[in-house]
């Protein structure tokens, strides 16, 4: 059902073969102190900006003393830097060792930090019928997305794509026995680049909670998670247009939620006037063409990232059924024509900025609303 949703103002509106370049970059901005005002009182907030996973990381802490905030920010930065090295598929490190040993079929001891990603990926690969499939790292490399800045690329030959499709590497080809891994497909190459930043955000939030911090927001690239509030006001999160140019809507979040977007403008290259992006359909071996972007809201950023990748591949005809299967209650998809598809639960929470965006409201996703 298509609608032309009017502009709304809410009553509470005021209220690689090479590693990514950013993986060795240290803190690039000093701590700044702001005053965020809400509910008639002033509460100090500390913001910091540094790089990780080739992206800018913005971290905001509310109601935290400056000396503690500086110590916690340093801790988060150091832990994200360590995760960069552990999770980089294309650099020498733990992932390189895993990807060297998996195709051999020999059992080996797994790096403990990578196991949660393997378990999560196996679950959501299975639930999504492999629309989300981090085992196809060789396919990603074939398309040139194993370097920091994919430039001067051209589509790989069809026979090379078909060869990898025939090999059919899947997360189910990875056998996990407590702390031991064993591969059952010589074409295996794990690439967690679609979820590793979100996973890092989840770990950072867990660390913040350990430090008794109740109000914070951390964002890197298109992945964000917020806890608590901004001095009594909700965190206001922009959802970008499918093209990446401008804001489509604003979403207020309060409590503990993640907002993750996957879009054609995230990582791409241009060849003969055609844009090739890094979200590949594991079934065709080629970039998805029917979708511009997907945004998923979920308590866990890593789950939201896995779901966003899967829904992007599912496309406008199948996203809703797959979101139900994945247990996602808030999702928005912008198709190749620019039409916004979203469920009513998310529709009720967003403030559209554009007056003339065509959109399609799906049946409910939440079991409570559906019943």
C-alpha positions as CSV (number, residue, x, y, z in Angstrom):
1,X,0.0,0.0,0.0
2,X,1.6,3.3,-1.1
3,X,1.1,6.5,0.7
4,X,2.4,10.1,0.6
5,X,3.1,10.7,4.2
6,X,2.9,14.3,5.3
7,X,5.7,16.1,7.0
8,X,5.2,15.6,10.7
9,X,6.5,17.5,13.7
10,X,6.2,15.7,17.0
11,X,5.1,17.4,20.1
12,X,8.3,16.3,21.9
13,X,10.6,17.3,19.0
14,X,12.4,19.8,21.1
15,X,12.7,17.3,23.7
16,X,42.3,-6.5,1.7
17,X,45.4,-7.7,0.9
18,X,46.2,-4.6,2.8
19,X,44.7,-3.6,6.1
20,X,42.3,-0.7,6.2
21,X,44.1,2.6,6.6
22,X,42.5,3.5,9.9
23,X,43.6,0.4,11.6
24,X,46.9,1.8,12.6
25,X,45.7,5.4,13.2
26,X,45.6,6.6,16.8
27,X,43.4,9.1,18.5
28,X,42.8,12.1,16.1
29,X,40.8,14.4,18.3
30,X,41.2,15.5,21.8
31,X,38.4,15.2,24.4
32,X,35.9,18.1,24.2
33,X,33.5,19.1,26.9
34,X,29.9,20.2,26.1
35,X,26.8,21.1,28.1
36,X,23.7,19.2,27.1
37,X,20.5,20.8,28.5
38,X,17.4,18.8,29.3
39,X,14.5,18.8,31.7
40,X,15.5,22.2,33.1
41,X,18.9,21.0,34.3
42,X,22.4,21.0,32.9
43,X,24.4,17.9,32.8
44,X,28.0,17.7,31.6
45,X,28.7,15.5,28.6
46,X,32.1,14.4,27.3
47,X,32.6,13.6,23.6
48,X,35.5,12.1,21.8
49,X,36.4,11.3,18.3
50,X,39.0,8.8,17.1
51,X,39.4,6.2,14.3
52,X,38.8,2.5,14.2
53,X,38.0,0.0,11.5
54,X,38.8,2.6,8.9
55,X,35.9,4.8,10.2
56,X,35.5,7.8,12.5
57,X,34.2,6.7,16.0
58,X,32.1,9.2,17.9
59,X,31.7,8.5,21.6
60,X,29.5,10.6,23.9
61,X,29.3,10.0,27.7
62,X,26.6,11.8,29.7
63,X,26.7,12.4,33.5
64,X,30.3,11.3,33.8
65,X,33.0,13.2,35.6
66,X,35.7,14.5,33.2
67,X,38.6,12.5,34.8
68,X,36.6,9.3,34.7
69,X,35.3,10.0,31.2
70,X,38.9,10.5,29.9
71,X,40.0,7.2,31.5
72,X,37.0,5.3,30.0
73,X,37.5,6.8,26.6
74,X,41.1,5.7,26.6
75,X,40.1,2.2,27.6
76,X,37.4,2.0,24.8
77,X,39.8,3.3,22.2
78,X,42.5,0.8,23.2
79,X,40.1,-2.1,23.1
80,X,38.7,-1.1,19.7
81,X,42.3,-0.8,18.3
82,X,43.0,-4.4,19.6
83,X,39.8,-5.6,17.9
84,X,40.8,-4.0,14.7
85,X,43.9,-6.2,14.5
86,X,42.1,-9.3,15.6
87,X,39.2,-9.0,13.1
88,X,40.8,-7.7,10.0
89,X,40.3,-10.3,7.4
90,X,42.9,-8.9,5.0
91,X,45.8,-8.2,7.3
92,X,48.3,-10.5,9.1
93,X,46.7,-11.5,12.4
94,X,44.3,-13.9,13.9
95,X,41.8,-13.8,11.0
96,X,44.6,-14.5,8.5
97,X,45.6,-17.5,10.5
98,X,42.0,-18.8,10.7
99,X,41.5,-18.3,7.0
100,X,44.8,-20.1,6.2
101,X,43.9,-23.1,8.3
102,X,40.1,-23.5,7.6
103,X,40.6,-24.7,3.9
104,X,43.0,-27.4,5.0
105,X,40.4,-29.4,6.8
106,X,42.7,-29.7,9.8
107,X,41.4,-29.0,13.3
108,X,43.0,-26.1,15.2
109,X,42.6,-24.0,18.3
110,X,40.3,-21.0,17.6
111,X,41.1,-17.4,18.7
112,X,38.7,-16.9,21.6
113,X,37.7,-13.4,20.4
114,X,36.5,-14.6,17.0
115,X,34.2,-17.4,18.3
116,X,31.3,-15.1,19.2
117,X,31.3,-13.8,15.6
118,X,31.4,-17.3,14.2
119,X,28.4,-18.4,16.4
120,X,26.4,-15.4,15.5
121,X,27.2,-15.7,11.8
122,X,26.2,-19.4,11.8
123,X,22.9,-18.6,13.4
124,X,21.9,-15.8,11.1
125,X,23.2,-17.5,8.0
126,X,21.0,-20.4,8.8
127,X,18.0,-18.3,9.7
128,X,18.4,-16.2,6.5
129,X,18.9,-19.2,4.2
130,X,22.5,-17.8,3.6
131,X,21.4,-14.4,2.4
132,X,23.9,-13.4,5.1
133,X,27.0,-15.4,4.5
134,X,30.4,-14.2,5.8
135,X,32.0,-17.5,4.5
136,X,32.2,-16.0,1.0
137,X,35.3,-13.9,1.7
138,X,36.9,-15.2,-1.6
139,X,34.0,-13.7,-3.5
140,X,34.4,-10.4,-1.8
141,X,38.1,-10.4,-2.7
142,X,37.3,-11.3,-6.3
143,X,35.2,-8.1,-6.5
144,X,38.0,-6.0,-5.1
145,X,36.6,-5.3,-1.6
146,X,39.7,-6.6,0.2
147,X,41.4,-3.3,0.1
148,X,41.0,0.0,2.0
149,X,39.8,2.0,-1.1
150,X,38.6,-0.1,-4.0
151,X,39.5,2.0,-7.0
152,X,40.2,1.3,-10.7
153,X,38.3,-2.0,-10.4
154,X,36.3,-3.8,-13.0
155,X,33.8,-6.7,-12.7
156,X,35.5,-10.1,-12.5
157,X,35.0,-12.6,-15.2
158,X,31.8,-14.6,-15.0
159,X,33.6,-17.9,-15.0
160,X,35.5,-16.9,-11.8
161,X,32.2,-16.0,-10.1
162,X,30.6,-19.2,-11.2
163,X,33.5,-21.2,-9.9
164,X,33.1,-19.7,-6.4
165,X,29.3,-20.2,-6.5
166,X,29.8,-23.8,-7.3
167,X,32.2,-24.2,-4.4
168,X,29.3,-22.9,-2.2
169,X,31.2,-21.9,0.9
170,X,28.9,-21.5,3.9
171,X,29.1,-20.9,7.6
172,X,27.8,-24.4,8.2
173,X,31.1,-25.6,6.6
174,X,32.8,-24.4,9.8
175,X,32.8,-27.0,12.6
176,X,33.1,-25.6,16.1
177,X,34.0,-27.9,18.9
178,X,34.2,-25.8,22.1
179,X,37.5,-24.0,21.3
180,X,38.4,-25.9,18.2
181,X,37.7,-25.0,14.6
182,X,37.7,-27.2,11.5
183,X,36.8,-26.3,7.9
184,X,34.9,-28.6,5.6
185,X,35.2,-26.6,2.4
186,X,38.5,-25.6,0.7
187,X,36.7,-22.4,-0.6
188,X,36.2,-21.1,3.0
189,X,37.4,-17.6,3.7
190,X,35.6,-15.8,6.6
191,X,35.0,-12.1,6.2
192,X,33.2,-10.4,9.1
193,X,33.6,-6.9,7.7
194,X,29.8,-6.6,7.5
195,X,29.4,-7.0,11.3
196,X,32.7,-6.5,13.0
197,X,32.2,-2.8,13.7
198,X,28.8,-3.5,15.2
199,X,30.2,-6.3,17.3
200,X,32.9,-3.9,18.6
201,X,30.2,-1.4,19.5
202,X,28.4,-4.1,21.5
203,X,31.6,-4.9,23.4
204,X,32.2,-1.2,24.0
205,X,28.7,-0.8,25.5
206,X,29.3,-3.8,27.8
207,X,32.5,-2.1,29.0
208,X,30.7,1.1,29.6
209,X,28.1,-0.7,31.7
210,X,30.9,-2.3,33.7
211,X,32.2,1.2,34.4
212,X,28.7,2.1,35.8
213,X,28.0,4.5,32.9
214,X,24.3,4.6,32.2
215,X,24.0,7.2,29.4
216,X,26.2,7.1,26.3
217,X,26.2,6.8,22.5
218,X,28.8,5.3,20.3
219,X,28.8,5.5,16.5
220,X,31.2,4.2,13.9
221,X,30.3,4.4,10.2
222,X,26.7,3.4,9.8
223,X,26.5,1.6,13.1
224,X,25.2,3.2,16.3
225,X,24.2,2.1,19.8
226,X,22.9,4.3,22.5
227,X,22.1,3.6,26.2
228,X,20.1,5.8,28.5
229,X,19.4,9.3,27.3
230,X,20.8,12.8,26.5
231,X,20.2,14.6,29.8
232,X,16.5,13.5,29.9
233,X,15.9,13.7,26.2
234,X,16.0,10.8,23.8
235,X,19.0,10.3,21.5
236,X,18.0,11.6,18.0
237,X,19.3,9.4,15.2
238,X,19.2,10.4,11.5
239,X,18.3,7.8,8.9
240,X,19.8,8.8,5.6
241,X,18.3,8.7,2.2
242,X,19.1,5.6,0.0
243,X,21.6,7.6,-2.0
244,X,23.3,8.8,1.2
245,X,22.7,12.4,0.3
246,X,20.6,14.0,3.0
247,X,18.4,12.8,5.8
248,X,15.2,10.8,5.2
249,X,13.9,10.7,8.8
250,X,14.8,11.1,12.5
251,X,14.4,8.3,15.0
252,X,14.3,8.9,18.7
253,X,15.8,6.2,20.9
254,X,15.9,5.9,24.6
255,X,17.0,3.0,26.8
256,X,19.2,0.6,24.9
257,X,19.0,0.3,21.2
258,X,21.2,0.0,18.1
259,X,20.5,1.5,14.7
260,X,22.5,-0.1,11.8
261,X,22.2,0.9,8.1
262,X,23.7,-0.9,5.1
263,X,23.7,1.0,1.8
264,X,25.1,1.0,-1.7
265,X,27.1,4.1,-0.9
266,X,29.1,2.5,2.0
267,X,31.8,0.8,-0.1
268,X,31.7,0.9,-3.9
269,X,33.5,1.6,-7.1
270,X,32.5,2.9,-10.5
271,X,33.2,1.2,-13.8
272,X,31.9,2.5,-17.2
273,X,29.1,4.4,-15.4
274,X,27.9,1.5,-13.4
275,X,28.2,1.5,-9.6
276,X,29.4,-1.8,-8.0
277,X,29.0,-2.0,-4.2
278,X,30.2,-4.5,-1.6
279,X,26.8,-6.0,-0.6
280,X,26.9,-9.2,-2.7
281,X,24.1,-11.7,-3.1
282,X,25.7,-15.0,-2.1
283,X,23.2,-16.8,-4.5
284,X,24.3,-14.8,-7.7
285,X,27.8,-13.7,-6.7
286,X,27.0,-10.2,-7.8
287,X,26.1,-6.9,-6.1
288,X,22.4,-6.6,-5.2
289,X,20.5,-4.3,-7.6
290,X,17.0,-4.1,-6.1
291,X,17.9,-2.3,-2.9
292,X,19.5,1.1,-2.0
293,X,19.7,0.8,1.8
294,X,18.3,-1.1,4.8
295,X,18.1,0.2,8.4
296,X,17.5,-2.2,11.3
297,X,16.8,-1.2,14.9
298,X,17.6,-3.9,17.5
299,X,19.1,-4.0,21.1
300,X,22.3,-5.6,19.8
301,X,24.3,-3.9,17.1
302,X,25.8,-7.1,15.8
303,X,22.4,-8.7,15.3
304,X,21.1,-5.6,13.6
305,X,24.1,-5.6,11.2
306,X,23.6,-9.3,10.3
307,X,19.9,-8.7,9.8
308,X,20.5,-5.6,7.7
309,X,22.8,-7.4,5.4
310,X,20.3,-10.3,5.0
311,X,17.3,-8.0,4.4
312,X,19.3,-6.0,1.8
313,X,19.8,-9.2,-0.2
314,X,16.2,-10.3,0.4
315,X,15.0,-7.1,-1.2
316,X,11.6,-5.3,-1.3
317,X,9.6,-8.5,-2.1
318,X,11.0,-10.7,0.6
319,X,12.4,-8.4,3.4
320,X,9.2,-8.6,5.6
321,X,9.0,-12.4,5.7
322,X,12.7,-12.6,6.5
323,X,12.5,-9.9,9.2
324,X,9.9,-12.0,10.9
325,X,12.1,-15.1,10.7
326,X,15.0,-13.2,12.1
327,X,13.0,-11.8,15.0
328,X,13.4,-8.1,13.8
329,X,10.7,-5.7,15.0
330,X,11.9,-2.5,13.3
331,X,13.2,-2.4,9.8
332,X,13.2,0.0,6.9
333,X,14.2,-0.7,3.3
334,X,14.6,1.7,0.4
335,X,14.3,0.0,-3.0
336,X,16.1,0.8,-6.2
337,X,13.2,3.1,-7.2
338,X,13.4,5.1,-4.0
339,X,10.3,3.7,-2.4
340,X,10.6,3.3,1.4
341,X,9.3,0.0,2.8
342,X,8.8,-0.1,6.6
343,X,6.7,-1.8,9.2
344,X,4.1,0.2,11.1
345,X,5.9,-0.1,14.5
346,X,8.9,1.8,13.0
347,X,6.6,4.2,11.1
348,X,5.1,5.3,14.4
349,X,8.5,6.2,15.8
350,X,10.1,8.2,13.0
351,X,9.7,11.8,11.9
352,X,10.0,12.1,8.2
353,X,12.0,15.0,6.9
354,X,11.0,14.7,3.2
355,X,7.4,15.6,2.3
356,X,7.2,13.6,-1.0
357,X,8.9,10.3,-0.3
358,X,6.8,7.4,-1.6
359,X,6.5,4.7,1.0
360,X,4.8,1.3,1.6
361,X,3.7,0.3,5.1
362,X,4.0,-3.5,5.6
363,X,2.0,-5.6,8.0
364,X,3.3,-5.5,11.6
365,X,6.4,-7.3,12.7
366,X,6.0,-7.2,16.4
367,X,4.2,-10.4,17.7
368,X,2.3,-8.2,20.2
369,X,1.0,-5.9,17.6
370,X,0.3,-8.7,15.1
371,X,-1.8,-10.6,17.6
